[in-house]
């Protein structure tokens, strides 16, 4: 999980700690919209790949699902 937090921090320019992510999991705090979207994209990519979609199809579904955010570009 630490590798995932490091990857998220690098992608978002944040400095979240594993303890903060644990607080999100426990419902003690809410993740930022950017962090939630980042994590959702990872889960969607995996689930859609398992469902048999190809990379182009996955990108299109995710593009359609993402909230409009200025600092997060579609895949």
C-alpha positions in Angstrom: 0.0 0.0 0.0 2.9 2.3 0.6 3.9 2.1 -3.0 0.4 3.1 -4.0 0.5 6.1 -1.7 3.8 7.2 -3.2 2.5 6.8 -6.7 -0.6 8.8 -5.9 1.5 11.6 -4.3 3.8 11.7 -7.3 0.8 11.9 -9.7 -1.1 14.5 -7.7 1.8 16.5 -6.3 0.6 15.7 -2.8 2.2 14.4 0.4 -0.3 12.0 1.8 0.9 9.5 4.4 -0.3 6.0 4.8 -1.9 7.0 8.0 -4.1 9.5 6.2 -5.2 6.8 3.7 -6.1 4.6 6.7 -8.3 7.4 8.0 -10.1 7.5 4.7 -10.6 3.8 4.8 -12.0 4.0 8.4 -14.3 6.9 7.4 -12.6 9.3 9.9 -11.7 11.7 7.0 -12.7 12.1 3.4 -10.2 12.1 0.6 -10.0 15.1 -1.7 -11.9 14.9 -4.9 -8.6 14.5 -6.8 -7.5 11.7 -4.6 -10.8 9.9 -4.9 -10.8 10.2 -8.6 -7.2 9.0 -8.8 -8.1 5.9 -6.8 -11.3 5.3 -8.8 -9.5 5.3 -12.1 -7.1 2.6 -10.8 -10.0 0.5 -9.7 -11.9 1.0 -12.9 -9.0 0.2 -15.1 -8.5 -3.1 -13.3 -12.2 -4.0 -13.3 -12.7 -3.1 -16.9 -9.5 -5.1 -17.9 -10.9 -8.1 -16.1 -14.2 -7.7 -17.9 -12.3 -8.1 -21.2 -12.1 -4.5 -22.5 -9.1 -3.4 -24.4 -7.0 -0.4 -23.5 -8.8 2.0 -25.9 -12.2 0.9 -24.6 -11.0 1.3 -21.0 -9.7 4.8 -21.7 -13.1 5.8 -23.3 -15.2 4.5 -20.4 -12.9 6.2 -17.8 -13.0 9.5 -19.8 -16.8 9.5 -19.7 -16.9 8.7 -16.0 -14.4 11.3 -14.7 -15.4 14.4 -13.0 -14.2 17.6 -14.8 -11.1 18.7 -12.9 -8.6 21.2 -14.1 -5.6 19.4 -12.8 -6.4 15.8 -13.9 -6.2 15.1 -17.6 -8.0 12.1 -19.1 -5.9 9.0 -19.7 
